């Protein structure tokens, strides 16, 4: 379990959890390329408070992806921009998200 920054865990528990996570991620990197577990990599950077690095890792993954990115990944990108405090980028990303996935489409098309 990793401290999500909500203040629920004490410092020693969250530090031990981060150390365990670091060891697990390092072991995983020995066996698999970072591109294969992008979601874990983004979560790892967020757990350490590196929102900008998490955004860079996500953007790198999105650039390599074939086809349009799914809505879930664009929403994650929006969360990272919000964590960085870049409100103008958040507003732009929300507008682009509405263009790509308008709410007026029937459910099979707006819940991609």
Backbone as numpy.savetxt, mean C-alpha at the origin, in Angstrom:
# Nx Ny Nz CAx CAy CAz Cx Cy Cz
1.96 -9.74 14.63 1.10 -8.56 14.63 2.00 -7.34 14.63
1.64 -6.38 13.81 2.43 -5.17 13.67 1.63 -4.00 14.17
2.26 -3.09 14.90 1.59 -1.89 15.37 1.20 -1.03 14.19
-0.07 -0.71 14.10 -0.58 0.06 12.97 -0.53 1.55 13.21
0.01 1.96 14.36 0.11 3.38 14.62 -1.09 3.94 15.33
-2.03 3.07 15.79 -3.21 3.57 16.46 -3.00 3.74 17.95
-1.79 3.38 18.46 -1.48 3.56 19.86 -1.96 2.43 20.74
-2.51 1.36 20.17 -3.07 0.27 20.97 -1.98 -0.59 21.60
-0.83 -0.75 20.95 0.25 -1.59 21.48 1.27 -0.76 22.21
1.98 -1.39 23.18 3.02 -0.63 23.84 4.30 -0.70 23.02
5.29 0.10 23.38 6.51 0.23 22.59 7.30 -1.06 22.46
7.42 -1.83 23.57 8.21 -3.06 23.53 7.57 -4.10 22.62
6.25 -4.24 22.71 5.54 -5.20 21.86 5.66 -4.83 20.39
5.47 -3.56 20.09 5.53 -3.15 18.68 6.95 -3.26 18.14
7.96 -2.99 18.99 9.35 -3.12 18.54 9.68 -4.58 18.26
9.24 -5.46 19.13 9.49 -6.89 18.93 8.75 -7.39 17.68
7.55 -6.89 17.47 6.78 -7.30 16.29 7.46 -6.81 15.02
7.98 -5.59 15.03 8.69 -5.07 13.85 9.97 -5.85 13.59
10.67 -6.23 14.65 11.89 -7.02 14.48 11.56 -8.40 13.88
10.47 -9.00 14.35 10.05 -10.29 13.80 9.64 -10.13 12.34
8.95 -9.04 12.04 8.55 -8.78 10.65 9.78 -8.56 9.78
10.75 -7.82 10.28 11.99 -7.59 9.52 12.69 -8.90 9.19
12.76 -9.78 10.18 13.41 -11.08 9.96 12.65 -11.91 8.94
11.33 -11.88 9.02 10.51 -12.65 8.08 10.64 -12.11 6.66
10.64 -10.80 6.51 10.78 -10.19 5.19 12.17 -10.46 4.62
13.19 -10.38 5.45 14.56 -10.67 4.99 14.67 -12.11 4.51
14.06 -13.03 5.25 14.08 -14.44 4.84 13.33 -14.64 3.53
12.22 -13.95 3.39 11.44 -14.06 2.16 12.22 -13.52 0.96
12.97 -12.45 1.17 13.76 -11.86 0.07 14.85 -12.80 -0.42
15.27 -13.73 0.43 16.26 -14.71 -0.02 15.66 -15.69 -1.01
14.35 -15.90 -0.95 13.70 -16.92 -1.77 12.87 -16.35 -2.92
12.39 -15.17 -2.77 11.49 -14.61 -3.80 11.88 -13.17 -4.09
11.65 -12.78 -5.33 11.93 -11.40 -5.74 10.91 -10.46 -5.09
11.32 -9.24 -4.85 10.44 -8.26 -4.22 9.16 -8.04 -5.01
9.25 -8.15 -6.33 8.09 -7.92 -7.18 7.00 -8.96 -6.95
7.38 -10.12 -6.46 6.41 -11.20 -6.26 5.55 -10.99 -5.02
6.00 -10.17 -4.09 5.23 -9.92 -2.87 5.15 -8.42 -2.59
4.65 -7.70 -3.58 4.58 -6.24 -3.50 3.71 -5.78 -2.34
2.63 -6.51 -2.07 1.70 -6.08 -1.01 2.39 -6.14 0.36
3.17 -7.18 0.59 3.92 -7.29 1.84 4.96 -6.18 1.93
5.62 -5.91 0.83 6.65 -4.87 0.82 6.05 -3.50 1.15
4.90 -3.21 0.58 4.22 -1.93 0.87 3.82 -1.89 2.34
3.27 -2.99 2.86 2.86 -3.04 4.27 4.07 -2.91 5.20
5.21 -3.51 4.81 6.42 -3.42 5.61 6.90 -1.98 5.72
6.91 -1.27 4.58 7.33 0.14 4.60 6.37 0.98 5.44
5.07 0.69 5.33 4.09 1.44 6.13 4.27 1.17 7.61
4.55 -0.08 7.98 4.74 -0.44 9.39 5.92 0.31 10.00
6.93 0.58 9.17 8.10 1.33 9.64 7.89 2.84 9.53
6.75 3.27 9.01 6.48 4.70 8.89 7.06 5.33 7.64
7.39 4.51 6.65 7.97 5.02 5.40 6.91 5.07 4.30
5.98 6.00 4.43 4.89 6.09 3.46 5.39 6.41 2.06
6.40 7.26 1.95 6.92 7.63 0.63 7.57 6.43 -0.05
8.30 5.62 0.70 8.93 4.44 0.13 7.88 3.41 -0.25
6.83 3.30 0.57 5.72 2.40 0.24 5.04 2.84 -1.04
4.87 4.14 -1.21 4.27 4.67 -2.44 5.17 4.38 -3.64
6.46 4.54 -3.48 7.39 4.25 -4.57 7.34 2.77 -4.95
7.26 1.88 -3.95 7.18 0.45 -4.24 5.88 0.11 -4.97
4.79 0.73 -4.54 3.50 0.49 -5.20 3.53 1.04 -6.62
4.06 2.23 -6.82 4.14 2.81 -8.16 5.00 1.96 -9.08
6.09 1.41 -8.54 6.94 0.53 -9.33 6.18 -0.72 -9.76
5.40 -1.27 -8.83 4.59 -2.44 -9.16 3.53 -2.09 -10.22
2.89 -0.95 -10.06 1.85 -0.55 -11.01 2.43 -0.31 -12.40
3.64 0.20 -12.46 4.28 0.46 -13.76 4.58 -0.84 -14.50
4.88 -1.90 -13.76 5.21 -3.18 -14.39 3.98 -4.01 -14.73
2.86 -3.64 -14.16 1.64 -4.41 -14.36 1.09 -4.19 -15.77
0.62 -5.27 -16.37 0.02 -5.17 -17.70 -1.46 -4.86 -17.55
-1.94 -3.96 -18.36 -3.35 -3.59 -18.30 -3.61 -2.54 -17.24
-4.85 -2.11 -17.14 -5.19 -1.07 -16.16 -5.13 -1.63 -14.73
-4.71 -0.81 -13.79 -4.62 -1.30 -12.41 -6.01 -1.49 -11.80
-6.15 -2.48 -10.93 -7.43 -2.68 -10.27 -7.73 -1.55 -9.27
-8.98 -1.40 -8.98 -9.44 -0.34 -8.08 -8.78 -0.45 -6.71
-8.58 -1.67 -6.20 -7.96 -1.87 -4.89 -6.58 -1.22 -4.81
-5.79 -1.37 -5.85 -4.44 -0.82 -5.85 -4.46 0.71 -5.94
-5.41 1.25 -6.69 -5.52 2.70 -6.79 -5.99 3.29 -5.46
-6.86 2.57 -4.75 -7.30 3.04 -3.44 -6.16 2.98 -2.42
-5.31 1.96 -2.52 -4.13 1.88 -1.65 -3.20 3.05 -1.93
-3.04 3.38 -3.19 -2.20 4.53 -3.56 -2.77 5.82 -2.97
-4.09 5.95 -2.99 -4.77 7.10 -2.41 -4.51 7.18 -0.91
-4.55 6.06 -0.21 -4.27 6.03 1.23 -2.83 6.48 1.52
-1.89 6.02 0.70 -0.50 6.41 0.91 -0.30 7.90 0.68
-0.95 8.44 -0.33 -0.86 9.88 -0.58 -1.44 10.65 0.60
-2.53 10.14 1.17 -3.16 10.78 2.32 -2.21 10.73 3.53
-1.52 9.60 3.72 -0.57 9.49 4.83 0.56 10.50 4.70
0.93 10.80 3.47 2.01 11.77 3.25 1.53 13.21 3.44
0.22 13.40 3.49 -0.33 14.74 3.66 -0.39 15.54 2.37
-0.35 14.86 1.26 -0.37 15.52 -0.05 -1.81 15.65 -0.54
-2.55 16.58 0.04 -3.99 16.69 -0.23 -4.29 16.99 -1.70
-3.48 17.79 -2.36 -3.73 18.07 -3.78 -3.60 16.81 -4.62
-2.66 15.91 -4.26 -2.52 14.64 -4.97 -3.68 13.71 -4.64
-4.15 13.76 -3.39 -5.30 12.95 -2.98 -6.53 13.36 -3.78
-6.76 14.67 -3.89 -7.91 15.16 -4.65 -7.84 14.72 -6.11
-6.65 14.81 -6.70 -6.46 14.40 -8.09 -6.68 12.89 -8.24
-6.15 12.11 -7.32 -6.30 10.65 -7.39 -7.77 10.25 -7.23
-8.50 10.94 -6.35 -9.93 10.65 -6.19 -10.69 10.94 -7.48
-10.37 12.05 -8.12 -11.04 12.41 -9.37 -10.75 11.38 -10.46
-9.49 10.95 -10.55 -9.14 9.95 -11.55 -9.79 8.60 -11.25
-9.92 8.28 -9.97 -10.56 7.03 -9.57 -12.03 7.04 -9.97
-12.69 8.18 -9.81 -14.09 8.30 -10.22 -14.25 8.23 -11.73
-13.25 8.72 -12.46 -13.31 8.62 -13.92 -13.14 7.18 -14.38
-12.23 6.46 -13.73 -11.97 5.08 -14.14 -13.05 4.12 -13.65
-13.61 4.40 -12.48 -14.63 3.52 -11.88 -15.82 4.35 -11.41
-16.61 4.86 -12.36 -17.76 5.68 -11.96 -18.79 4.86 -11.20
-19.45 5.49 -10.26 -20.46 4.81 -9.46 -21.75 4.58 -10.24
-21.93 5.22 -11.38 -23.17 5.08 -12.13 -23.21 3.80 -12.98
-22.08 3.11 -13.09 -22.07 1.84 -13.82 -22.77 0.77 -12.99
-23.33 -0.22 -13.64 -23.92 -1.33 -12.88 -22.84 -2.07 -12.09
-23.22 -2.77 -11.01 -22.26 -3.38 -10.11 -21.16 -4.24 -10.73
-21.39 -5.03 -11.74 -20.26 -5.82 -12.21 -19.11 -4.96 -12.75
-19.40 -3.73 -13.16 -18.37 -2.91 -13.80 -17.74 -1.90 -12.84
-18.42 -1.53 -11.75 -17.82 -0.55 -10.85 -17.16 -1.18 -9.64
-17.16 -2.49 -9.54 -16.52 -3.13 -8.39 -15.32 -3.97 -8.81
-14.64 -3.55 -9.86 -13.48 -4.29 -10.37 -12.36 -4.26 -9.38
